[in-house]
Amino acid sequence: HSARGARLNVGGQAVGSLLTGLERAAELAERPGVESGLAALEGLAAKTLMAMRG
């Protein structure tokens, strides 16, 4: 039961970091170098999915 709670906690943290990443990507999108910002966001999304799958 506690393992399940820990996984939910990790998932919640991952979602939080993904939202932070989205905010950063939105800021970066307003500047030159949008491609690198999107690439970083894709990498973050992949890490988030892997963390949530555990």
PQR file of N, CA, C, O and H, with PARSE charges and radii, in Angstrom:
ATOM      1  N   HIS A   1       0.831  -1.200   0.000 -0.4000 1.5000
ATOM      2  CA  HIS A   1       0.000   0.000   0.000 -0.0000 2.0000
ATOM      3  C   HIS A   1       0.870   1.257   0.000  0.5500 1.7000
ATOM      4  O   HIS A   1       0.591   2.223  -0.710 -0.5500 1.4000
ATOM      5  N   SER A   2       1.928   1.223   0.809 -0.4000 1.5000
ATOM      6  CA  SER A   2       2.806   2.391   0.873 -0.0000 2.0000
ATOM      7  C   SER A   2       3.563   2.574  -0.440  0.5500 1.7000
ATOM      8  O   SER A   2       3.862   3.702  -0.832 -0.5500 1.4000
ATOM      9  H   SER A   2       2.154   0.438   1.386  0.4000 1.0000
ATOM     10  N   ALA A   3       3.876   1.466  -1.124 -0.4000 1.5000
ATOM     11  CA  ALA A   3       4.564   1.560  -2.410 -0.0000 2.0000
ATOM     12  C   ALA A   3       3.676   2.279  -3.419  0.5500 1.7000
ATOM     13  O   ALA A   3       4.154   3.073  -4.230 -0.5500 1.4000
ATOM     14  H   ALA A   3       3.633   0.550  -0.806  0.4000 1.0000
ATOM     15  N   ARG A   4       2.375   1.990  -3.359 -0.4000 1.5000
ATOM     16  CA  ARG A   4       1.435   2.642  -4.270 -0.0000 2.0000
ATOM     17  C   ARG A   4       1.395   4.147  -4.001  0.5500 1.7000
ATOM     18  O   ARG A   4       1.377   4.952  -4.932 -0.5500 1.4000
ATOM     19  H   ARG A   4       1.987   1.345  -2.701  0.4000 1.0000
ATOM     20  N   GLY A   5       1.382   4.515  -2.726 -0.4000 1.5000
ATOM     21  CA  GLY A   5       1.379   5.930  -2.370 -0.0000 2.0000
ATOM     22  C   GLY A   5       2.639   6.623  -2.843  0.5500 1.7000
ATOM     23  O   GLY A   5       2.597   7.759  -3.315 -0.5500 1.4000
ATOM     24  H   GLY A   5       1.397   3.861  -1.969  0.4000 1.0000
ATOM     25  N   ALA A   6       3.770   5.927  -2.715 -0.4000 1.5000
ATOM     26  CA  ALA A   6       5.039   6.507  -3.166 -0.0000 2.0000
ATOM     27  C   ALA A   6       5.014   6.738  -4.670  0.5500 1.7000
ATOM     28  O   ALA A   6       5.499   7.759  -5.159 -0.5500 1.4000
ATOM     29  H   ALA A   6       3.804   5.004  -2.332  0.4000 1.0000
ATOM     30  N   ARG A   7       4.443   5.780  -5.400 -0.4000 1.5000
ATOM     31  CA  ARG A   7       4.378   5.931  -6.867 -0.0000 2.0000
ATOM     32  C   ARG A   7       3.476   7.106  -7.235  0.5500 1.7000
ATOM     33  O   ARG A   7       3.796   7.860  -8.154 -0.5500 1.4000
ATOM     34  H   ARG A   7       4.049   4.952  -5.003  0.4000 1.0000
ATOM     35  N   LEU A   8       2.358   7.272  -6.535 -0.4000 1.5000
ATOM     36  CA  LEU A   8       1.476   8.409  -6.800 -0.0000 2.0000
ATOM     37  C   LEU A   8       2.203   9.713  -6.510  0.5500 1.7000
ATOM     38  O   LEU A   8       2.056  10.694  -7.240 -0.5500 1.4000
ATOM     39  H   LEU A   8       2.098   6.660  -5.789  0.4000 1.0000
ATOM     40  N   ASN A   9       2.992   9.715  -5.433 -0.4000 1.5000
ATOM     41  CA  ASN A   9       3.742  10.915  -5.071 -0.0000 2.0000
ATOM     42  C   ASN A   9       4.740  11.250  -6.172  0.5500 1.7000
ATOM     43  O   ASN A   9       4.849  12.409  -6.573 -0.5500 1.4000
ATOM     44  H   ASN A   9       3.111   8.918  -4.840  0.4000 1.0000
ATOM     45  N   VAL A  10       5.464  10.259  -6.664 -0.4000 1.5000
ATOM     46  CA  VAL A  10       6.423  10.471  -7.745 -0.0000 2.0000
ATOM     47  C   VAL A  10       5.702  10.970  -8.990  0.5500 1.7000
ATOM     48  O   VAL A  10       6.188  11.871  -9.673 -0.5500 1.4000
ATOM     49  H   VAL A  10       5.375   9.317  -6.338  0.4000 1.0000
ATOM     50  N   GLY A  11       4.542  10.385  -9.288 -0.4000 1.5000
ATOM     51  CA  GLY A  11       3.758  10.830 -10.439 -0.0000 2.0000
ATOM     52  C   GLY A  11       3.342  12.279 -10.301  0.5500 1.7000
ATOM     53  O   GLY A  11       3.400  13.042 -11.265 -0.5500 1.4000
ATOM     54  H   GLY A  11       4.147   9.653  -8.734  0.4000 1.0000
ATOM     55  N   GLY A  12       2.921  12.663  -9.097 -0.4000 1.5000
ATOM     56  CA  GLY A  12       2.520  14.041  -8.848 -0.0000 2.0000
ATOM     57  C   GLY A  12       3.677  15.007  -9.033  0.5500 1.7000
ATOM     58  O   GLY A  12       3.519  16.084  -9.607 -0.5500 1.4000
ATOM     59  H   GLY A  12       2.875  12.043  -8.313  0.4000 1.0000
ATOM     60  N   GLN A  13       4.852  14.604  -8.537 -0.4000 1.5000
ATOM     61  CA  GLN A  13       6.039  15.443  -8.702 -0.0000 2.0000
ATOM     62  C   GLN A  13       6.390  15.569 -10.178  0.5500 1.7000
ATOM     63  O   GLN A  13       6.767  16.644 -10.644 -0.5500 1.4000
ATOM     64  H   GLN A  13       4.980  13.728  -8.071  0.4000 1.0000
ATOM     65  N   ALA A  14       6.265  14.461 -10.916 -0.4000 1.5000
ATOM     66  CA  ALA A  14       6.592  14.471 -12.340 -0.0000 2.0000
ATOM     67  C   ALA A  14       5.659  15.408 -13.090  0.5500 1.7000
ATOM     68  O   ALA A  14       6.096  16.165 -13.956 -0.5500 1.4000
ATOM     69  H   ALA A  14       5.959  13.587 -10.538  0.4000 1.0000
ATOM     70  N   VAL A  15       4.365  15.358 -12.755 -0.4000 1.5000
ATOM     71  CA  VAL A  15       3.401  16.244 -13.410 -0.0000 2.0000
ATOM     72  C   VAL A  15       3.733  17.699 -13.084  0.5500 1.7000
ATOM     73  O   VAL A  15       3.662  18.571 -13.950 -0.5500 1.4000
ATOM     74  H   VAL A  15       4.009  14.743 -12.052  0.4000 1.0000
ATOM     75  N   GLY A  16       4.097  17.951 -11.823 -0.4000 1.5000
ATOM     76  CA  GLY A  16       4.456  19.308 -11.429 -0.0000 2.0000
ATOM     77  C   GLY A  16       5.657  19.817 -12.212  0.5500 1.7000
ATOM     78  O   GLY A  16       5.675  20.959 -12.671 -0.5500 1.4000
ATOM     79  H   GLY A  16       4.154  17.243 -11.120  0.4000 1.0000
ATOM     80  N   SER A  17       6.667  18.952 -12.360 -0.4000 1.5000
ATOM     81  CA  SER A  17       7.854  19.369 -13.098 -0.0000 2.0000
ATOM     82  C   SER A  17       7.548  19.525 -14.585  0.5500 1.7000
ATOM     83  O   SER A  17       8.149  20.356 -15.265 -0.5500 1.4000
ATOM     84  H   SER A  17       6.653  18.025 -11.987  0.4000 1.0000
ATOM     85  N   LEU A  18       6.605  18.717 -15.087 -0.4000 1.5000
ATOM     86  CA  LEU A  18       6.216  18.855 -16.489 -0.0000 2.0000
ATOM     87  C   LEU A  18       5.520  20.196 -16.709  0.5500 1.7000
ATOM     88  O   LEU A  18       5.768  20.868 -17.710 -0.5500 1.4000
ATOM     89  H   LEU A  18       6.117  18.041 -14.534  0.4000 1.0000
ATOM     90  N   LEU A  19       4.648  20.589 -15.775 -0.4000 1.5000
ATOM     91  CA  LEU A  19       3.966  21.881 -15.897 -0.0000 2.0000
ATOM     92  C   LEU A  19       4.975  23.024 -15.831  0.5500 1.7000
ATOM     93  O   LEU A  19       4.865  24.001 -16.571 -0.5500 1.4000
ATOM     94  H   LEU A  19       4.446  20.043 -14.962  0.4000 1.0000
ATOM     95  N   THR A  20       5.960  22.896 -14.940 -0.4000 1.5000
ATOM     96  CA  THR A  20       7.014  23.910 -14.851 -0.0000 2.0000
ATOM     97  C   THR A  20       7.761  23.974 -16.173  0.5500 1.7000
ATOM     98  O   THR A  20       8.091  25.058 -16.655 -0.5500 1.4000
ATOM     99  H   THR A  20       6.050  22.102 -14.339  0.4000 1.0000
ATOM    100  N   GLY A  21       8.028  22.810 -16.761 -0.4000 1.5000
ATOM    101  CA  GLY A  21       8.715  22.748 -18.046 -0.0000 2.0000
ATOM    102  C   GLY A  21       7.900  23.411 -19.151  0.5500 1.7000
ATOM    103  O   GLY A  21       8.449  24.081 -20.026 -0.5500 1.4000
ATOM    104  H   GLY A  21       7.760  21.929 -16.370  0.4000 1.0000
ATOM    105  N   LEU A  22       6.586  23.217 -19.101 -0.4000 1.5000
ATOM    106  CA  LEU A  22       5.720  23.839 -20.103 -0.0000 2.0000
ATOM    107  C   LEU A  22       5.783  25.361 -19.984  0.5500 1.7000
ATOM    108  O   LEU A  22       5.842  26.067 -20.990 -0.5500 1.4000
ATOM    109  H   LEU A  22       6.140  22.673 -18.390  0.4000 1.0000
ATOM    110  N   GLU A  23       5.772  25.859 -18.750 -0.4000 1.5000
ATOM    111  CA  GLU A  23       5.864  27.303 -18.546 -0.0000 2.0000
ATOM    112  C   GLU A  23       7.180  27.836 -19.097  0.5500 1.7000
ATOM    113  O   GLU A  23       7.218  28.874 -19.757 -0.5500 1.4000
ATOM    114  H   GLU A  23       5.724  25.285 -17.932  0.4000 1.0000
ATOM    115  N   ARG A  24       8.265  27.104 -18.814 -0.4000 1.5000
ATOM    116  CA  ARG A  24       9.583  27.517 -19.311 -0.0000 2.0000
ATOM    117  C   ARG A  24       9.615  27.474 -20.828  0.5500 1.7000
ATOM    118  O   ARG A  24      10.157  28.375 -21.468 -0.5500 1.4000
ATOM    119  H   ARG A  24       8.235  26.260 -18.278  0.4000 1.0000
ATOM    120  N   ALA A  25       9.037  26.433 -21.404 -0.4000 1.5000
ATOM    121  CA  ALA A  25       9.025  26.305 -22.867 -0.0000 2.0000
ATOM    122  C   ALA A  25       8.237  27.455 -23.489  0.5500 1.7000
ATOM    123  O   ALA A  25       8.608  27.976 -24.541 -0.5500 1.4000
ATOM    124  H   ALA A  25       8.596  25.701 -20.884  0.4000 1.0000
ATOM    125  N   ALA A  26       7.143  27.846 -22.827 -0.4000 1.5000
ATOM    126  CA  ALA A  26       6.348  28.971 -23.339 -0.0000 2.0000
ATOM    127  C   ALA A  26       7.170  30.251 -23.317  0.5500 1.7000
ATOM    128  O   ALA A  26       7.104  31.057 -24.245 -0.5500 1.4000
ATOM    129  H   ALA A  26       6.841  27.423 -21.973  0.4000 1.0000
ATOM    130  N   GLU A  27       7.952  30.434 -22.241 -0.4000 1.5000
ATOM    131  CA  GLU A  27       8.820  31.609 -22.174 -0.0000 2.0000
ATOM    132  C   GLU A  27       9.883  31.550 -23.271  0.5500 1.7000
ATOM    133  O   GLU A  27      10.156  32.547 -23.940 -0.5500 1.4000
ATOM    134  H   GLU A  27       8.005  29.779 -21.487  0.4000 1.0000
ATOM    135  N   LEU A  28      10.482  30.361 -23.446 -0.4000 1.5000
ATOM    136  CA  LEU A  28      11.526  30.201 -24.458 -0.0000 2.0000
ATOM    137  C   LEU A  28      10.972  30.403 -25.863  0.5500 1.7000
ATOM    138  O   LEU A  28      11.670  30.900 -26.747 -0.5500 1.4000
ATOM    139  H   LEU A  28      10.260  29.552 -22.903  0.4000 1.0000
ATOM    140  N   ALA A  29       9.707  30.013 -26.068 -0.4000 1.5000
ATOM    141  CA  ALA A  29       9.100  30.108 -27.394 -0.0000 2.0000
ATOM    142  C   ALA A  29       8.992  31.566 -27.848  0.5500 1.7000
ATOM    143  O   ALA A  29       8.903  31.845 -29.044 -0.5500 1.4000
ATOM    144  H   ALA A  29       9.139  29.609 -25.350  0.4000 1.0000
ATOM    145  N   GLU A  30       9.002  32.489 -26.887 -0.4000 1.5000
ATOM    146  CA  GLU A  30       8.913  33.908 -27.240 -0.0000 2.0000
ATOM    147  C   GLU A  30      10.270  34.476 -27.624  0.5500 1.7000
ATOM    148  O   GLU A  30      10.366  35.615 -28.082 -0.5500 1.4000
ATOM    149  H   GLU A  30       9.075  32.263 -25.916  0.4000 1.0000
ATOM    150  N   ARG A  31      11.324  33.677 -27.436 -0.4000 1.5000
ATOM    151  CA  ARG A  31      12.681  34.114 -27.742 -0.0000 2.0000
ATOM    152  C   ARG A  31      13.238  33.317 -28.911  0.5500 1.7000
ATOM    153  O   ARG A  31      12.642  32.322 -29.322 -0.5500 1.4000
ATOM    154  H   ARG A  31      11.245  32.752 -27.064  0.4000 1.0000
ATOM    155  N   PRO A  32      14.371  33.741 -29.449 -0.5600 1.5000
ATOM    156  CA  PRO A  32      15.049  32.911 -30.452  0.2800 2.0000
ATOM    157  C   PRO A  32      15.455  31.579 -29.842  0.5500 1.7000
ATOM    158  O   PRO A  32      15.675  31.484 -28.634 -0.5500 1.4000
ATOM    159  N   GLY A  33      15.553  30.557 -30.673 -0.4000 1.5000
ATOM    160  CA  GLY A  33      15.969  29.252 -30.171 -0.0000 2.0000
ATOM    161  C   GLY A  33      14.794  28.406 -29.724  0.5500 1.7000
ATOM    162  O   GLY A  33      14.920  27.602 -28.800 -0.5500 1.4000
ATOM    163  H   GLY A  33      15.374  30.634 -31.654  0.4000 1.0000
ATOM    164  N   VAL A  34      13.645  28.580 -30.376 -0.4000 1.5000
ATOM    165  CA  VAL A  34      12.450  27.825 -30.023 -0.0000 2.0000
ATOM    166  C   VAL A  34      12.695  26.325 -30.159  0.5500 1.7000
ATOM    167  O   VAL A  34      12.219  25.536 -29.342 -0.5500 1.4000
ATOM    168  H   VAL A  34      13.542  29.233 -31.127  0.4000 1.0000
ATOM    169  N   GLU A  35      13.432  25.938 -31.182 -0.4000 1.5000
ATOM    170  CA  GLU A  35      13.653  24.507 -31.432 -0.0000 2.0000
ATOM    171  C   GLU A  35      14.302  23.832 -30.231  0.5500 1.7000
ATOM    172  O   GLU A  35      13.902  22.735 -29.841 -0.5500 1.4000
ATOM    173  H   GLU A  35      13.819  26.579 -31.846  0.4000 1.0000
ATOM    174  N   SER A  36      15.307  24.487 -29.643 -0.4000 1.5000
ATOM    175  CA  SER A  36      15.987  23.870 -28.505 -0.0000 2.0000
ATOM    176  C   SER A  36      15.049  23.782 -27.305  0.5500 1.7000
ATOM    177  O   SER A  36      15.121  22.829 -26.529 -0.5500 1.4000
ATOM    178  H   SER A  36      15.632  25.378 -29.961  0.4000 1.0000
ATOM    179  N   GLY A  37      14.175  24.764 -27.152 -0.4000 1.5000
ATOM    180  CA  GLY A  37      13.212  24.726 -26.057 -0.0000 2.0000
ATOM    181  C   GLY A  37      12.232  23.572 -26.224  0.5500 1.7000
ATOM    182  O   GLY A  37      11.905  22.881 -25.259 -0.5500 1.4000
ATOM    183  H   GLY A  37      14.116  25.538 -27.783  0.4000 1.0000
ATOM    184  N   LEU A  38      11.765  23.367 -27.454 -0.4000 1.5000
ATOM    185  CA  LEU A  38      10.845  22.263 -27.726 -0.0000 2.0000
ATOM    186  C   LEU A  38      11.533  20.921 -27.532  0.5500 1.7000
ATOM    187  O   LEU A  38      10.930  19.982 -27.012 -0.5500 1.4000
ATOM    188  H   LEU A  38      12.031  23.929 -28.238  0.4000 1.0000
ATOM    189  N   ALA A  39      12.792  20.825 -27.948 -0.4000 1.5000
ATOM    190  CA  ALA A  39      13.541  19.580 -27.772 -0.0000 2.0000
ATOM    191  C   ALA A  39      13.686  19.266 -26.285  0.5500 1.7000
ATOM    192  O   ALA A  39      13.549  18.113 -25.876 -0.5500 1.4000
ATOM    193  H   ALA A  39      13.281  21.587 -28.371  0.4000 1.0000
ATOM    194  N   ALA A  40      13.962  20.287 -25.479 -0.4000 1.5000
ATOM    195  CA  ALA A  40      14.094  20.090 -24.039 -0.0000 2.0000
ATOM    196  C   ALA A  40      12.761  19.644 -23.449  0.5500 1.7000
ATOM    197  O   ALA A  40      12.722  18.785 -22.568 -0.5500 1.4000
ATOM    198  H   ALA A  40      14.073  21.224 -25.812  0.4000 1.0000
ATOM    199  N   LEU A  41      11.671  20.229 -23.936 -0.4000 1.5000
ATOM    200  CA  LEU A  41      10.354  19.867 -23.436 -0.0000 2.0000
ATOM    201  C   LEU A  41      10.013  18.428 -23.791  0.5500 1.7000
ATOM    202  O   LEU A  41       9.451  17.702 -22.971 -0.5500 1.4000
ATOM    203  H   LEU A  41      11.703  20.927 -24.652  0.4000 1.0000
ATOM    204  N   GLU A  42      10.350  18.011 -25.012 -0.4000 1.5000
ATOM    205  CA  GLU A  42      10.098  16.622 -25.409 -0.0000 2.0000
ATOM    206  C   GLU A  42      10.863  15.660 -24.515  0.5500 1.7000
ATOM    207  O   GLU A  42      10.335  14.622 -24.116 -0.5500 1.4000
ATOM    208  H   GLU A  42      10.807  18.601 -25.678  0.4000 1.0000
ATOM    209  N   GLY A  43      12.104  16.003 -24.201 -0.4000 1.5000
ATOM    210  CA  GLY A  43      12.910  15.167 -23.316 -0.0000 2.0000
ATOM    211  C   GLY A  43      12.287  15.086 -21.933  0.5500 1.7000
ATOM    212  O   GLY A  43      12.253  14.016 -21.325 -0.5500 1.4000
ATOM    213  H   GLY A  43      12.533  16.846 -24.525  0.4000 1.0000
ATOM    214  N   LEU A  44      11.793  16.218 -21.431 -0.4000 1.5000
ATOM    215  CA  LEU A  44      11.157  16.255 -20.113 -0.0000 2.0000
ATOM    216  C   LEU A  44       9.887  15.415 -20.113  0.5500 1.7000
ATOM    217  O   LEU A  44       9.620  14.694 -19.151 -0.5500 1.4000
ATOM    218  H   LEU A  44      11.821  17.088 -21.925  0.4000 1.0000
ATOM    219  N   ALA A  45       9.100  15.501 -21.188 -0.4000 1.5000
ATOM    220  CA  ALA A  45       7.866  14.724 -21.276 -0.0000 2.0000
ATOM    221  C   ALA A  45       8.175  13.228 -21.276  0.5500 1.7000
ATOM    222  O   ALA A  45       7.472  12.450 -20.631 -0.5500 1.4000
ATOM    223  H   ALA A  45       9.317  16.085 -21.970  0.4000 1.0000
ATOM    224  N   ALA A  46       9.212  12.827 -21.988 -0.4000 1.5000
ATOM    225  CA  ALA A  46       9.594  11.414 -22.032 -0.0000 2.0000
ATOM    226  C   ALA A  46      10.005  10.936 -20.647  0.5500 1.7000
ATOM    227  O   ALA A  46       9.623   9.843 -20.227 -0.5500 1.4000
ATOM    228  H   ALA A  46       9.783  13.459 -22.512  0.4000 1.0000
ATOM    229  N   LYS A  47      10.788  11.753 -19.929 -0.4000 1.5000
ATOM    230  CA  LYS A  47      11.209  11.391 -18.569 -0.0000 2.0000
ATOM    231  C   LYS A  47      10.000  11.285 -17.658  0.5500 1.7000
ATOM    232  O   LYS A  47       9.925  10.384 -16.823 -0.5500 1.4000
ATOM    233  H   LYS A  47      11.098  12.641 -20.269  0.4000 1.0000
ATOM    234  N   THR A  48       9.047  12.208 -17.817 -0.4000 1.5000
ATOM    235  CA  THR A  48       7.853  12.215 -16.974 -0.0000 2.0000
ATOM    236  C   THR A  48       7.041  10.938 -17.170  0.5500 1.7000
ATOM    237  O   THR A  48       6.595  10.322 -16.202 -0.5500 1.4000
ATOM    238  H   THR A  48       9.108  12.939 -18.496  0.4000 1.0000
ATOM    239  N   LEU A  49       6.853  10.543 -18.435 -0.4000 1.5000
ATOM    240  CA  LEU A  49       6.098   9.322 -18.722 -0.0000 2.0000
ATOM    241  C   LEU A  49       6.793   8.104 -18.129  0.5500 1.7000
ATOM    242  O   LEU A  49       6.137   7.225 -17.571 -0.5500 1.4000
ATOM    243  H   LEU A  49       7.215  11.043 -19.222  0.4000 1.0000
ATOM    244  N   MET A  50       8.121   8.046 -18.248 -0.4000 1.5000
ATOM    245  CA  MET A  50       8.859   6.911 -17.699 -0.0000 2.0000
ATOM    246  C   MET A  50       8.727   6.885 -16.181  0.5500 1.7000
ATOM    247  O   MET A  50       8.590   5.812 -15.592 -0.5500 1.4000
ATOM    248  H   MET A  50       8.654   8.760 -18.701  0.4000 1.0000
ATOM    249  N   ALA A  51       8.765   8.053 -15.540 -0.4000 1.5000
ATOM    250  CA  ALA A  51       8.647   8.120 -14.089 -0.0000 2.0000
ATOM    251  C   ALA A  51       7.256   7.671 -13.635  0.5500 1.7000
ATOM    252  O   ALA A  51       7.116   6.990 -12.619 -0.5500 1.4000
ATOM    253  H   ALA A  51       8.877   8.925 -16.018  0.4000 1.0000
ATOM    254  N   MET A  52       6.241   8.053 -14.388 -0.4000 1.5000
ATOM    255  CA  MET A  52       4.872   7.699 -14.010 -0.0000 2.0000
ATOM    256  C   MET A  52       4.610   6.212 -14.206  0.5500 1.7000
ATOM    257  O   MET A  52       3.858   5.609 -13.440 -0.5500 1.4000
ATOM    258  H   MET A  52       6.355   8.606 -15.214  0.4000 1.0000
ATOM    259  N   ARG A  53       5.224   5.617 -15.224 -0.4000 1.5000
ATOM    260  CA  ARG A  53       5.045   4.186 -15.438 -0.0000 2.0000
ATOM    261  C   ARG A  53       5.776   3.380 -14.374  0.5500 1.7000
ATOM    262  O   ARG A  53       5.377   2.265 -14.037 -0.5500 1.4000
ATOM    263  H   ARG A  53       5.835   6.107 -15.846  0.4000 1.0000
ATOM    264  N   GLY A  54       6.848   3.959 -13.852 -0.4000 1.5000
ATOM    265  CA  GLY A  54       7.614   3.330 -12.783 -0.0000 2.0000
ATOM    266  C   GLY A  54       8.170   1.990 -13.172  0.5500 1.7000
ATOM    267  O   GLY A  54       8.839   1.342 -12.368 -0.5500 1.4000
ATOM    268  H   GLY A  54       7.171   4.865 -14.126  0.4000 1.0000
TER
END
